[in-house]
């Protein structure tokens, strides 16, 4: 593949990435229009309900778009949604050639956009920087194909696998740089999920705190089978306007549910599994509410339940070079554990990133 084609597509991917966490439930899309080897228009989808990337690029290029080449990381849409179809806009503008990194996994598109462009006489190429494009929109791909959110399990632990001391002290095991990276992750997800125990012991705000102050707060979800979360918890105060969802089972007393609703919580009743909130059932409910990504920041029991239920897609584990020790100091995955190594989940596509202050981050997919 010609280096120029790769460079223009990489520009489209970079533009698309600028809207991370802002387009849900839509994908991340960037577009670049090139004529005579020079960029004459570019844009990206900035927020759900606003014009798509191709429209921004066409507006920037104006009449010069006629006979030009478009580069986009995702197949242009060919159906009416919140906005008109982009394929027709490209045809009307006289675009002559289109390079697409990835065919849209949305069944409403899935090659139909390519077909429409080719039928109109536009030369279409698919597959430039495809792997990078697929990774960029991994959240959207899972959601659009399954109706379920993409779930990331985040862990912060010591070198010997402890998430707190035997006395329960956990602030702070990892470095300031690692914690800042954690807030960057919060900034691009739709929801953060913890258990009632985390709210009770740590009383977190579950907000996004970035250095530039531009972070957005995700929906905060608490798994609480019987609705016993304290109404004085920080998640209910004015620290953030982000909504709070308390997931309970049918066994939750009505008076507990009413008390939580009075302090602004949205209480969702989920089927029970062994007396606990059924993880898969909750994910189905969240998917129907167009929550496309969930970050789990729970304790060992919540983490174990999520892994056992098979809802975790990705693991991000921050490890600090500290040895805490203690037989009763908790680890990141509780529960009963796996009896046989053959049954143990294995991470795939692993990436290890050194952090500042000597921590490192291990990422992988289940």
C-alpha positions in Angstrom: 0.0 0.0 0.0 1.3 3.4 -0.9 2.7 5.4 2.0 0.5 8.4 1.2 -2.7 6.4 1.5 -1.5 5.1 4.9 -0.6 8.6 6.1 -4.0 10.1 5.1 -5.8 7.2 6.8 -3.8 7.6 9.9 -4.9 11.3 9.9 -8.5 10.2 9.7 -8.0 7.8 12.6 -6.4 10.5 14.7 -9.3 12.8 14.0 -11.8 10.1 15.0 -10.0 9.5 18.2 -10.4 13.1 19.3 -14.1 12.3 20.1 -13.4 9.2 22.4 -16.2 8.9 24.9 -18.3 11.6 23.2 -20.2 9.8 20.4 -21.8 6.8 22.2 -23.8 4.9 21.0 -22.3 5.9 17.6 -18.8 4.9 16.4 -15.7 7.1 16.2 -15.2 8.3 12.7 -12.8 10.7 11.0 -12.7 11.8 7.4 -10.1 13.4 5.2 -10.6 14.7 1.7 -7.5 14.9 -0.6 -7.0 16.5 -4.0 -3.7 16.6 -5.9 -1.9 15.1 -2.9 -3.1 17.8 -0.5 -5.8 17.8 2.2 -8.6 20.2 1.3 -11.1 19.2 4.0 -11.3 17.1 7.1 -13.5 16.5 10.1 -14.8 14.0 12.6 -18.0 12.9 14.3 -18.0 15.0 17.4 -21.1 14.1 19.3 -24.2 11.8 18.8 -26.9 13.6 16.9 -24.5 16.0 15.2 -23.2 15.8 11.6 -21.0 12.9 10.7 -17.3 13.1 9.8 -17.9 13.0 6.1 -20.3 16.0 6.2 -17.7 18.1 8.2 -15.0 17.2 5.6 -17.3 18.0 2.7 -18.3 21.3 4.2 -14.6 22.2 4.6 -13.7 21.2 1.1 -16.7 23.0 -0.5 -16.8 22.8 -4.3 -13.3 21.5 -4.5 -14.6 18.1 -3.3 -15.6 17.3 -6.8 -13.2 14.7 -8.2 -11.3 14.4 -4.9 -10.5 11.3 -2.8 -12.0 10.6 0.7 -10.2 8.7 3.4 -12.4 7.4 6.4 -11.8 4.8 9.1 -15.3 3.5 8.8 -17.6 2.7 5.9 -20.0 5.7 5.3 -23.5 5.2 6.5 -26.2 4.5 3.9 -29.3 4.8 6.0 -31.3 7.5 7.9 -30.6 7.5 11.6 -30.3 10.7 13.7 -28.7 12.2 10.6 -29.0 11.7 6.8 -27.0 9.0 5.0 -23.4 10.0 4.2 -23.2 8.0 1.0 -25.6 10.3 -0.8 -23.7 13.4 0.4 -20.5 12.0 -1.1 -22.2 11.1 -4.3 -23.8 14.5 -4.5 -20.5 16.2 -3.9 -18.8 14.4 -6.8 -16.2 12.5 -4.7 -14.3 10.2 -7.2 -12.5 7.7 -4.9 -13.0 6.5 -1.4 -10.5 4.6 0.9 -12.2 2.9 3.9 -10.3 1.2 6.7 -13.1 -0.9 8.0 -16.5 -2.1 6.8 -19.2 -1.0 9.3 -20.2 -3.9 11.5 -23.7 -2.4 11.9 -26.0 -4.8 10.0 -27.8 -1.7 8.7 -24.7 -0.9 6.7 -22.2 -3.8 6.5 -21.1 -3.4 2.9 -24.3 -1.6 1.7 -22.5 1.7 1.8 -19.7 0.4 -0.3 -22.2 -1.0 -2.8 -24.0 2.4 -3.1 -20.8 4.3 -3.7 -19.6 1.8 -6.3 -23.0 1.8 -8.0 -22.7 5.6 -8.4 -19.3 5.1 -10.1 -17.1 5.9 -7.2 -13.9 3.8 -6.9 -13.8 2.2 -3.4 -10.9 0.6 -1.6 -11.3 -1.2 1.7 -8.7 -2.3 4.3 -6.1 0.5 4.7 -5.0 0.5 8.4 -7.8 -2.0 9.2 -6.4 -3.3 12.5 -6.0 0.2 13.9 -9.5 1.0 12.8 -11.0 -2.1 14.4 -9.2 -1.4 17.7 -10.4 2.2 17.7 -14.1 1.1 17.5 -13.9 -2.1 19.5 -16.5 -0.8 21.9 -19.0 0.1 19.2 -18.4 -3.2 17.3 -19.3 -5.3 20.4 -22.3 -3.2 21.2 -23.7 -3.1 17.6 -23.3 -6.8 17.1 -24.5 -8.1 20.5 -26.5 -5.2 22.1 -24.2 -5.5 25.1 -21.7 -3.0 26.5 -18.0 -3.5 26.2 -16.7 -4.3 29.7 -13.3 -3.3 31.0 -12.1 -4.6 34.4 -9.6 -2.2 36.0 -7.3 -3.4 38.8 -4.8 -1.6 40.8 -2.6 -3.9 43.0 0.8 -4.4 44.5 3.5 -6.7 43.1 2.3 -9.5 45.3 -1.3 -9.2 44.2 -2.9 -7.2 47.0 -5.5 -4.5 46.5 -5.3 -3.3 50.1 -3.5 -4.0 53.4 -4.9 -6.5 55.9 -6.5 -3.4 57.7 -8.2 -2.4 54.5 -6.0 0.5 53.6 -5.8 1.0 49.8 -5.1 4.7 49.2 -2.7 4.7 47.5 -1.1 1.5 46.2 -0.4 2.8 42.7 1.3 6.0 41.8 -0.2 9.4 40.9 0.6 8.8 37.2 -1.3 5.5 37.3 -4.3 7.1 39.0 -4.3 9.9 36.4 -4.4 7.2 33.7 -7.4 5.7 35.5 -9.2 9.0 35.3 -8.4 9.2 31.6 -10.1 5.8 31.2 -13.1 7.0 33.1 -13.4 10.0 30.8 -14.1 7.8 27.8 -16.6 5.2 29.2 -20.3 5.4 29.5 -20.5 3.9 33.0 -18.4 3.0 36.0 -19.5 0.0 38.1 -18.7 -0.9 41.7 -20.2 -2.9 44.5 -21.9 -1.7 47.6 -18.8 -2.7 49.6 -16.6 -0.3 47.7 -19.1 2.6 48.4 -19.3 1.6 52.0 -15.5 1.3 52.6 -14.0 3.9 50.3 -17.0 6.3 49.8 -15.7 7.3 46.3 -17.3 10.0 44.2 -16.6 8.0 41.0 -16.0 11.2 39.1 -13.5 12.0 36.4 -10.7 14.3 37.5 -8.3 15.3 34.8 -5.5 17.9 35.0 -7.2 20.1 32.4 -10.5 19.9 34.2 -12.3 18.9 30.9 -13.2 15.3 31.9 -16.8 14.1 31.8 -18.4 12.0 34.5 -19.8 8.6 33.5 -23.0 7.1 34.8 -22.2 5.5 38.2 -23.6 2.0 38.8 -23.6 0.2 42.2 -24.4 -3.5 42.6 -26.4 -3.7 45.8 -28.6 -6.8 46.0 -30.8 -5.5 48.9 -30.6 -1.8 48.3 -28.6 -1.0 51.5 -26.3 1.7 50.0 -26.1 4.6 52.4 -28.1 7.6 51.2 -25.3 9.8 52.6 -22.7 8.4 50.2 -20.7 10.9 48.1 -22.2 9.6 44.8 -25.6 11.1 45.9 -24.3 14.6 46.7 -23.9 17.6 44.3 -20.3 16.7 43.5 -21.5 15.5 40.1 -24.7 15.7 38.0 -24.0 12.2 36.5 -26.8 9.8 37.1 -26.5 7.0 39.7 -28.0 3.6 39.0 -28.4 1.1 41.9 -28.9 -2.4 40.6 -30.9 -4.5 43.1 -32.5 -7.9 43.1 -36.2 -8.6 43.6 -35.3 -9.3 47.3 -34.6 -5.6 47.9 -37.1 -4.2 50.5 -39.4 -1.6 49.1 -38.5 0.9 51.8 -34.8 0.7 50.8 -35.7 1.2 47.1 -37.8 4.3 48.0 -35.1 5.8 50.2 -32.6 5.5 47.3 -35.0 7.0 44.8 -35.6 10.0 47.1 -31.9 10.9 47.0 -31.9 10.8 43.2 -30.9 7.2 42.4 -32.4 5.2 39.6 -33.1 1.8 41.0 -33.0 -1.1 38.5 -34.3 -4.5 39.5 -32.2 -7.3 38.0 -32.8 -11.1 38.3 -30.8 -12.7 41.0 -28.2 -15.4 40.6 -27.2 -17.2 43.9 -28.7 -14.2 45.8 -26.6 -11.6 43.9 -27.4 -9.3 41.0 -27.2 -11.4 37.8 -24.3 -9.8 35.8 -25.5 -10.9 32.4 -29.0 -9.7 33.1 -27.7 -6.3 34.1 -25.6 -6.0 31.0 -28.6 -6.7 28.9 -30.5 -3.9 30.7 -27.6 -1.4 30.2 -27.4 -2.3 26.6 -31.0 -1.5 26.0 -30.3 1.9 27.6 -27.6 2.5 25.0 -24.8 2.2 27.6 -22.1 0.9 25.3 -19.1 0.7 27.7 -18.7 -0.2 31.4 -15.6 0.2 33.5 -15.6 -2.1 36.6 -13.6 -0.7 39.5 -14.9 -3.1 42.2 -13.4 -5.2 44.9 -12.4 -8.8 44.7 -16.0 -10.2 44.9 -17.5 -8.0 42.2 -14.5 -8.7 40.0 -14.8 -12.4 40.5 -18.5 -12.4 39.7 -17.9 -10.4 36.5 -15.2 -12.8 35.3 -17.2 -15.9 36.3 -20.2 -14.5 34.4 -18.1 -14.1 31.3 -19.0 -10.4 30.8 -15.4 -9.0 30.9 -13.9 -8.1 27.5 -10.7 -6.4 28.6 -8.5 -6.3 31.7 -6.3 -3.3 32.6 -4.1 -4.1 35.6 -1.9 -1.4 37.2 0.9 -3.0 39.2 3.0 -1.1 41.7 6.4 -2.4 42.8 5.4 -2.8 46.4 5.0 -5.9 48.5 2.1 -5.7 51.0 1.9 -9.3 52.2 -0.6 -10.7 54.7 -2.6 -13.9 54.4 -5.9 -12.0 54.8 -5.0 -9.0 52.7 -7.4 -9.2 49.7 -6.5 -9.8 46.1 -8.2 -8.5 43.0 -10.2 -11.6 42.3 -12.1 -13.2 45.1 -14.9 -15.7 44.9 -14.3 -19.5 44.9 -11.7 -19.4 42.1 -11.0 -22.0 39.5 -10.2 -25.5 40.6 -8.3 -26.5 37.5 -5.7 -24.5 35.6 -7.2 -25.7 32.3 -10.3 -23.6 33.2 -8.5 -20.4 34.0 -9.1 -17.5 31.6 -6.1 -16.4 29.6 -5.4 -12.9 28.4 -4.8 -12.5 24.7 -3.2 -9.6 22.8 -1.2 -8.5 25.8 0.4 -5.1 26.0 2.7 -4.0 28.8 3.3 -0.3 29.4 5.7 1.2 31.9 4.1 4.0 33.9 5.8 6.9 35.6 7.0 6.3 39.2 7.9 2.7 38.3 4.3 1.2 38.1 3.4 -0.7 34.9 0.2 -1.5 33.2 -0.8 -4.9 31.7 -3.6 -4.9 29.2 -5.2 -7.9 27.6 -8.5 -9.3 26.2 -10.5 -12.2 27.6 
